[in-house]
Amino acid sequence: MGAKDRKGAPLPPPVWSDTFEAVNNNIICPQHDIAKMLEENKITKEDCLITNVYTPETNGELLPVFVHFHGGAYAIGFGHISQNENIVKSKKVITVTFNYRLGAHGFLCLGTKDVPGNAGMKDQVALLRWVKNNIAKFGGNPDEVTISGYNAGSSAVDLLTISKMAQGLFKRVITESGSNTAAFSVQTDPIKNAERYADLFKMDNLDNFYDLEFFYKNLSSTEINSKSALSRPDSTFLMSPCVERDVGQERFLDDNPVNILKSGKFEKVPMLYGFGETEGEFRILLLEFWEFWMNVRFLEFLPADLQFEDKFEKRKIAEEIKRFYFGDKTIGKETMSEFVKYFTDVMFAYPTLRSVKLQVEAGNNQIYLYMISKSIYENPAILSKNATLVDQCSKTIGVLNDYWEETKEYHYDAEDLKPVREVILQVWLNFITSGEPIIPGSKIKWQPVGANWSPHMYIGRTFKLKKSLLKKRALFWEKIYNKYYRFPSPPLAPPPKEGDAKENE
């Protein structure tokens, strides 16, 4: 792609007249250097839209397809990081992983024809269209596609459920710790975010739109993703999907998720929808840097999708939230559990419960709500090559892959938890193949969720069907969001250039 079109929708795939040896799975999209911690020997290329297909012996029968979306805050990661060995070993499913453009390369949103936004999401739609048209050649059933992801991958999957571009491309959905209403899922103000990201490069004239556009167009795809915004206190990562302005092209999102969900104008599909009990653990490494400011200016740590009339109102609500989670305690190492609970709720738990409620109210009666107990991953997986990188997705990695058997990269209580993970794997497989999360060897029937987030499945060392999930905490945030939510909006039309303005006078 040239500088002009590299932030637009993906181009059609190439066509080969001879056999193409599709064996290079080392290519990853341009991203921050933190990705080097995840795996070595990767080749960074701008032309990075690689798909990996894993197939068991099919005996001519078309198998259901499991498409996995990698996580990484829309900023890092690659498809090959998860090979879903256990899914493939079941011999019941074909799996697909893939790359999509990341960071500003994939999610800069200026609202122009050259940079309309959501390039990374359009990569994902292109992948699903490719699966629809080609997976039968690999032994997969194009009418039996389940899409799944964790964290940003889960957020992306949830956005696909309400995008007009993606309707009809999948049959079932599994979201794990990331929803379409999370503050990090959709940019509230894309132009402001573009300015904030450009400020990391010390760019001058941030308030001049055409200088901003020129700046981004003249950065290489490697340079454009060289800055990290993964540690922002407002629970966003700056570059993520956006509501697109109509510039005469196909749009991934033409309205914000809350409005689309309330309208009910989207395809209702069966969903496994949930999160882990202590997802906020991934912020623990920031506690020592944040604890002072959380005590003196907690308002800086409110999610970015809340807005207030003035700073006095914002400070008042911030203090109310701080008391709800920390009481009169000083935020620090002694309140680590409260710290984890706060970030679990603002980034994962409440957005998930909010989206589930809106789906149910829109008529989706096929949502199976769950929460995975902290006992399954109370010691988060830590990459041994770099002990500072905590992976709160250890539950997913451990279930879909053979890490606890074949590698020492992840630290698990292997023998104790292996039977639990095997049951979870079977439940996930049952959902992928039948649309129902049937629990093997159990008399418990997992009922779809209804009003008040009830029932839900609490997945620990056993499966327990319980009533409302985190109802007190959900209602606390619902009251705040009903009053102070700032709906994400598309970029405004670019201002007229100086020469154009003179011509129109």
LUMDREN-445757 format. One record per residue (C-alpha): residue in three letters; x, y, z. Coordinates in steps of 0.25 Angstrom, whole numbers, plus 2048, in hexadecimal, padded with zeros to 3 digits. Example, Ala and Ser with C-alpha at 12.3 -4.5 7.8 and 13.67 -1.06 7.14 Angstrom:
BEGIN
Ala8317EE81F/Ser8377FC81D/
END
This chain:
BEGIN
Met800800800/Gly80580E7FD/Ala805819807/Lys7F781E802/Asp7EF811803/Arg7F680A80F/Lys7ED80F819/Gly7E080B811/Ala7D97FE80F/Pro7E27F280B/Leu7E47F07FC/Pro7DF7E37F5/Pro7E87D77F8/Pro7F17D37EC/Val7EE7C87E3/Trp7F87BD7DF/Ser7F87B47D3/Asp8037AB7D9/Thr8037A47E6/Phe8077AE7F1/Glu80F7A87FD/Ala8087AF808/Val8127AB813/Asn8167B9819/Asn8107BB826/Asn81A7C482C/Ile8157D1826/Ile80E7DB830/Cys8087E982E/Pro8107F5832/Gln80F7F7841/His8167FC84D/Asp8237F5851/Ile81B7EF85D/Ala8177E4854/Lys8257DF854/Met8237DA862/Leu8187D185C/Glu8207C9852/Glu82D7CA84B/Asn8317C883C/Lys8257D0837/Ile8267D882A/Thr81F7E682B/Lys8187EA81D/Glu80E7F4819/Asp8087E9810/Cys8057E181C/Leu7F77DB81A/Ile7FA7CC81C/Thr7F07C181F/Asn7F37B4826/Val7EA7A8824/Tyr7EB79B82C/Thr7E478F828/Pro7E378182D/Glu7DF775824/Thr7D1778820/Asn7CE76B818/Gly7C677480E/Glu7BD779818/Leu7BC788819/Leu7BF78C828/Pro7BB798830/Val7C57A482F/Phe7CB7AB83B/Val7D17B9838/His7D97BF843/Phe7DC7CE844/His7E97D184C/Gly7E97DB857/Gly7F37E685A/Ala7EC7F385D/Tyr7EA7F584D/Ala7F97F984E/Ile8017EC84F/Gly8007DD84B/Phe7FF7D4840/Gly7F67C883B/His8017BD83D/Ile8027C084C/Ser7F77B684E/Gln7F77A9846/Asn7EB7A484E/Glu7F179684E/Asn7E6790857/Ile7DB79484E/Val7E278E842/Lys7E578184A/Ser7D777F84C/Lys7D577C83D/Lys7C878383E/Val7CB791839/Ile7D4798830/Thr7DB7A5835/Val7DF7B282F/Thr7E87BC835/Phe7ED7C982E/Asn7F47D682E/Tyr7ED7E482D/Arg7F37F282D/Leu7F57F883B/Gly7F7805842/Ala7F7812839/His7FA80982D/Gly7EC80282F/Phe7E480C837/Leu7E781A834/Cys7DA820831/Leu7DA82E82B/Gly7CD82D823/Thr7D3830816/Lys7D2827809/Asp7E182380B/Val7E082181A/Pro7D181E81D/Gly7D5815829/Asn7D380682D/Ala7DD801823/Gly7E07F682D/Met7D27F282E/Lys7D07F281F/Asp7DC7E881F/Gln7D47DF828/Val7C77E0820/Ala7D07DD813/Leu7D57D081B/Leu7C77CC81E/Arg7C37CE80F/Trp7CF7C680B/Val7CB7BA815/Lys7BD7BB80F/Asn7C17B9801/Asn7CD7B0803/Ile7CD7A8810/Ala7C579C809/Lys7D2799801/Phe7D979780F/Gly7CE78E814/Gly7C679881B/Asn7B779B81B/Pro7B57AA817/Asp7A87AA81E/Glu7AD7A582B/Val7B77B082F/Thr7B97B483E/Ile7C17C1840/Ser7C97C384D/Gly7D37CB854/Tyr7D87D0861/Asn7DA7DE866/Ala7DB7E785A/Gly7D87DB852/Ser7CC7D9859/Ser7C87E8858/Ala7CA7E6849/Val7C27DA848/Asp7B77E1850/Leu7B77ED846/Leu7B67E483A/Thr7A97DF840/Ile7A37ED83E/Ser7AA7F1831/Lys7A27F1824/Met7AF7ED81D/Ala7B07E0824/Gln7A17DB824/Gly7A07CD81F/Leu7AF7C9820/Phe7AE7C182D/Lys7A47B9835/Arg7A97B9843/Val7B17C284C/Ile7BA7C0858/Thr7BF7CD860/Glu7C97CC86B/Ser7CC7D8873/Gly7C97E4869/Ser7BC7EA864/Asn7B77F485A/Thr7B37FE864/Ala7C17FF86C/Ala7C880C86C/Phe7D3806864/Ser7CB800859/Val7C680C852/Gln7CD81A852/Thr7C4824858/Asp7CB830851/Pro7D482B845/Ile7DA838841/Lys7DE83B850/Asn7E482D851/Ala7EC830844/Glu7F183D84A/Arg7F5836857/Tyr7FC82B850/Ala804835847/Asp80883C853/Leu810830858/Phe81883384C/Lys819842850/Met812847844/Asp80F856843/Asn80285C83E/Leu7FA851844/Asp7ED859842/Asn7EF85B833/Phe7E884F82C/Tyr7F084F81F/Asp7FD850826/Leu7F884482E/Glu7F483C822/Phe80184081B/Phe80983B827/Tyr80282D827/Lys80382B818/Asn81282D818/Leu815824824/Ser81981681F/Ser81080A825/Thr81C80782E/Glu81E815834/Ile80F817835/Asn80E80B83F/Ser81B80E847/Lys814815852/Ser80C80E85D/Ala7FF812863/Leu7FD80686B/Ser7FE80C879/Arg7F4817878/Pro7EC819885/Asp7DF81C87E/Ser7DD80D87A/Thr7E081086B/Phe7EB80D862/Leu7E8819858/Met7E881184B/Ser7DC80884A/Pro7CF807842/Cys7C781383F/Val7B981883A/Glu7BC81B82C/Arg7B8828825/Asp7B1825817/Val7BB82880D/Gly7B4820802/Gln7BB812806/Glu7B680680D/Arg7B680881C/Phe7BA7FF827/Leu7B2807831/Asp7A881182D/Asp7A381483B/Asn7A8812849/Pro7A680484F/Val79C80885A/Asn79380E850/Ile794802847/Leu7917F9852/Lys785801856/Ser780801848/Gly7807F2847/Lys7847F3839/Phe78E7E8839/Glu78E7D9837/Lys78C7D2844/Val7957C6845/Pro7997BC851/Met7A47C185A/Leu7AD7BC865/Tyr7AF7CA86C/Gly7B77CC878/Phe7C47D087F/Gly7CE7CC88A/Glu7CB7CF899/Thr7D87D789A/Glu7DB7DD88C/Gly7E17E9893/Glu7ED7E2897/Phe7F47E688A/Arg7F57F4890/Ile7FC7F089C/Leu80A7F3896/Leu805802895/Leu8018038A4/Glu80E8088A9/Phe80E81389E/Trp7FF8178A0/Glu7FD8158AF/Phe8018248B2/Trp7F882A8A8/Met7ED8218AA/Asn7EC8268B9/Val7ED8358B5/Arg7E68368A7/Phe7DE8298A6/Leu7D683189B/Glu7E182E891/Phe7DE81F892/Leu7D082088E/Pro7CD819881/Ala7CE822875/Asp7BF820871/Leu7B982887C/Gln7B783787B/Phe7B3842885/Glu7AE850885/Asp7BB85588C/Lys7C6851895/Phe7BE8528A2/Glu7B484889D/Lys7BF83F898/Arg7C78408A5/Lys7BA83D8AD/Ile7B78308A5/Ala7C582C8A5/Glu7C582C8B5/Glu7B88248B5/Ile7BE81A8AC/Lys7CB81A8B4/Arg7C38188C1/Phe7BB80C8BB/Tyr7C88048B8/Phe7D28098C2/Gly7CA80F8CE/Asp7D38188D6/Lys7DF80F8D3/Thr7EC8158CD/Ile7EE80F8BF/Gly7FA8078BF/Lys8007F98C1/Glu7F67F68CC/Thr7EA7F98C3/Met7EF7F08B7/Ser7E27E88B7/Glu7DA7F58B7/Phe7E37FA8AC/Val7E17ED8A4/Lys7D27EE8A6/Tyr7D17FC8A1/Phe7D87FA894/Thr7D17EC892/Asp7C47F4893/Val7C780088A/Met7CE7F987F/Phe7C77EB87E/Ala7BC7E8888/Tyr7B27F3887/Pro7B47F5878/Thr7B17E7876/Leu7A57E787F/Arg7A07F4878/Ser7A17EE86A/Val79B7E186F/Lys78F7E9875/Leu78D7F0868/Gln78E7E485F/Val7837DD868/Glu77A7E9867/Ala77C7E9858/Gly7767DB858/Asn7837D2858/Asn77F7C6861/Gln78B7BD85D/Ile7967C4866/Tyr79D7BB870/Leu7A37C487A/Tyr7AF7BF883/Met7BA7C488C/Ile7C77BB88E/Ser7CB7BA89C/Lys7D87C08A1/Ser7DB7B28A6/Ile7DE7AE897/Tyr7E87B9895/Glu7EB7BF8A2/Asn7FA7BF89F/Pro7FA7C6891/Ala8027C0886/Ile8107C7886/Leu8197C687A/Ser8267C0880/Lys82E7C8875/Asn8297D587B/Ala8237D4889/Thr81D7E2888/Leu8137DE87E/Val8067D9884/Asp7FC7D287C/Gln7EE7D2881/Cys7EA7C9876/Ser7F07BD87C/Lys7E37B687D/Thr7E17B786E/Ile7EF7B386A/Gly7EF7A7874/Val7E27A286F/Leu7E47A3860/Asn7F37A0860/Asp7FC795866/Tyr80579F86E/Trp80379787B/Glu80878A874/Glu81278E86A/Thr81979B86E/Lys81F7A287A/Glu81B7B0875/Tyr80F7B187D/His80E7AD88C/Tyr8027A588F/Asp7FE79C89B/Ala7FD791890/Glu7F8784896/Asp7EE78B89F/Leu7E8793894/Lys7E978B888/Pro7DC78388B/Val7D479188C/Arg7DA79687F/Glu7D6789878/Val7C878B87C/Ile7C879A878/Leu7CE79586A/Gln7C378B868/Val7B879686C/Trp7BE79F862/Leu7BF794857/Asn7B079185A/Phe7AD79F858/Ile7B57A084B/Thr7AF794845/Ser7A079584A/Gly79E7A384F/Glu79B79E85D/Pro7A679E869/Ile7A379086D/Ile7AB78C87A/Pro7B077D878/Gly7AD774884/Ser7A477E88A/Lys79577F88D/Ile79678E88D/Lys78F795881/Trp7957A287D/Gln7897AC87B/Pro78A7B8873/Val78B7C587B/Gly77F7CE87C/Ala77C7DA885/Asn7857DF890/Trp7917D788A/Ser78A7CA88F/Pro78E7BF88E/His79C7BE88C/Met7A67B388D/Tyr7B27B4897/Ile7BD7AC892/Gly7C77A789C/Arg7CB7998A0/Thr7BD79689E/Phe7B279C895/Lys7A77A389E/Leu79B7AA897/Lys7987B68A0/Lys78E7C28A0/Ser7927D189D/Leu7A17D3899/Leu7A77DF8A1/Lys79A7E68A2/Lys79E7F08AD/Arg7AA7F48A5/Ala7A37F4898/Leu7977FD89D/Phe7A18078A3/Trp7A8809895/Glu79B80988E/Lys796815896/Ile7A381C893/Tyr7A3819884/Asn79481C882/Lys79782A886/Tyr7A582D882/Tyr7A8824876/Arg7AE82B86A/Phe7AA82485D/Pro7B5822853/Ser7B482A847/Pro7BA82A839/Pro7C4835835/Leu7BF842831/Ala7C1846822/Pro7CE84C820/Pro7CF85B820/Pro7D0862813/Lys7DF86580F/Glu7E387380E/Gly7E38737FF/Asp7D586D7FE/Ala7D0877808/Lys7D5883800/Glu7CF87D7F3/Asn7C187B7FA/Glu7C188A7FE/
END
